[in-house]
Amino acid sequence: MAVGWQTAVWQGALTGEARFVEFVFVCGWCDTECVVWGEPVMSWWTQKYRVDDFDCWNCGTACTPHEPPWTEAD
């Protein structure tokens, strides 16, 4: 039987192996795409992620992610 991604995330959370997801954001200063880790935030009814402020890899400027929904990196 196949395990859904939500079940796999929950199992990972229970074993200490939570699934991080990469999201793509565009720097507001230099328009460069930045890939940022999203940390899973568990709840009983939905799967959510938290993304903190990050520094652009190209220009070094501090960036704040926009409100979800976010685009997952390939």
C-alpha positions in Angstrom: 0.0 0.0 0.0 1.3 3.4 -1.0 1.9 6.0 1.8 0.7 9.5 1.1 3.1 12.4 1.6 1.2 13.7 4.6 1.5 10.3 6.3 5.2 10.1 5.5 5.7 13.6 7.0 3.8 12.6 10.2 5.9 9.4 10.5 9.0 11.5 10.0 7.9 13.9 12.7 7.3 11.0 15.1 10.8 9.5 14.4 12.6 12.9 14.4 13.0 12.9 10.6 10.6 15.7 9.5 10.5 16.4 5.8 11.8 19.9 4.9 10.7 21.3 1.6 12.5 23.8 -0.7 10.7 26.8 -1.9 11.7 29.3 -4.6 11.6 33.1 -3.8 12.7 36.0 -6.0 14.9 38.6 -4.3 13.2 42.0 -4.4 16.5 43.8 -4.9 18.2 41.9 -7.7 15.4 39.6 -9.1 17.5 36.5 -8.5 15.7 33.2 -7.6 16.7 31.9 -4.2 15.9 28.4 -2.9 15.0 28.4 0.7 14.2 25.5 3.1 10.7 25.4 4.6 10.5 23.9 8.0 7.4 21.7 8.7 5.0 23.0 11.3 2.7 20.1 12.3 -0.9 20.4 13.1 -3.7 17.8 13.2 -5.7 19.2 10.3 -3.1 20.4 7.7 0.5 20.4 6.7 2.2 23.8 6.9 5.7 25.2 6.5 7.6 28.0 8.1 10.1 30.0 6.1 12.3 32.5 7.9 13.8 35.7 6.5 16.8 34.8 4.3 19.8 36.4 2.7 19.9 36.5 -1.1 22.8 34.3 -2.3 23.6 36.8 -5.2 23.5 40.2 -3.6 23.5 39.4 0.2 20.4 41.5 0.9 18.1 40.3 3.7 14.8 39.2 2.2 11.4 38.5 3.7 9.2 35.7 2.1 5.8 36.7 0.9 2.6 35.1 2.2 1.8 31.6 1.1 1.1 29.9 -1.3 4.7 29.3 -2.2 6.3 27.7 -5.2 8.1 24.4 -4.5 11.6 24.1 -6.0 12.2 21.4 -8.6 
